[in-house]
Amino acid sequence: MEPGSFAGAFQRFKLILPDELHGDPVLGRVGKLAMSNSYIMAIGADHRQGDNWVLPPPEESRVIRISVALSLLAAAFQGATPAPGPPFTLKQVAPGIYAAIDRDTRAGANAGFVIGDDGVVIVDSFQFPEAAESLLAAIRRLTPLPVRYLINTHYHIDHVAGNAVFQRAGARLIGQRNVAAWINTENLKFFTVDQARERALVATIPSPDLLVDQRLTIRLGGRRLELEAAPGHTGGDLIVVVPDARVIFCGDLIWRRWVPSLIDATVSTWTASLEALQRRPDAATFTYVPGQGEVATLADVGEFGRYLADLSAAVLAATGLGATGDDLVAAALPPLKAKYAGWTEFEHGAAREIPLMAAELAGTKRVPRGLPAEHP
Ligand SMILES: [Zn+2]
């Protein structure tokens, strides 16, 4: 199947809401919601009809907590009308270095690129190949230099679905060792069993063939890129440091004022990676390109780290009182809401992540198993 049909297969669809929820069909994009809202995965198998999703009234649902899911979905879809223009905003963060910041979830995540003396390196390839094509066109307008490498900061579908676009343009694909292990398998969990086309396409996303255990240096003439393992969001995260320009592409290690997904996270490891990032020499002078949200500063990195610490503390306090299930969410949410209610995705993300945090603290969380390092 043509990679170009990937986005068309699941990017946009019509969500038909039951009467209780305002009635009017609204447009949305299932891909991002599949990533960001685990509820839709539960709903999807029963309620997808062709390109539309028809959601039942809450009382008819066989899905646990569907009334909650419906209200969350309604809120999520209200602002989802596609905006005109490119799916990202290109921001020059240093000479020859650009962040491509997602617009209205149309790219699915942030990406970026570095123009060196003798070639271009791209960091991440978005959730939709159309967005990757648009980024490639933007690069071509800026420089005739060859596209030499595409770095995947981690395996999640919203950072790798455009890999084929850059591979066709001549880029070698680079990722942490575990990205190669998970890119064509673990991404299946973001799609429902009846999304056969999407699942088939996940299996064919080009995988990195240049694999990094801990560190790798790329030279683009006089410009140097340092790739460093920084796990926590997944077990296979890389950051990309451009020392001469004081820019760090952080992938989903950083979500700026945005409640992060913990689906594959180990927060204790994540916290250690964030602390190491903040301890780097001259950390305050760097610009940080996050995986989600606007271009960030060191203060934003610190704020994000405090969110994870506050989440962990709130969950620990609630479980210490014996709370479980819905009671745990109800007990842990208020202290987070007091500080982070204005963050993107707080409304439905924070409650969703609390049980995942609790599972990690209880030692019961399952995350994808990584490959052993070949050069320990
Ligand atoms: Zn991610």
Residues whose N, C-alpha, C, O or C-beta is under 5 A from the ligand:
A	BS01	ZN	H156 D252
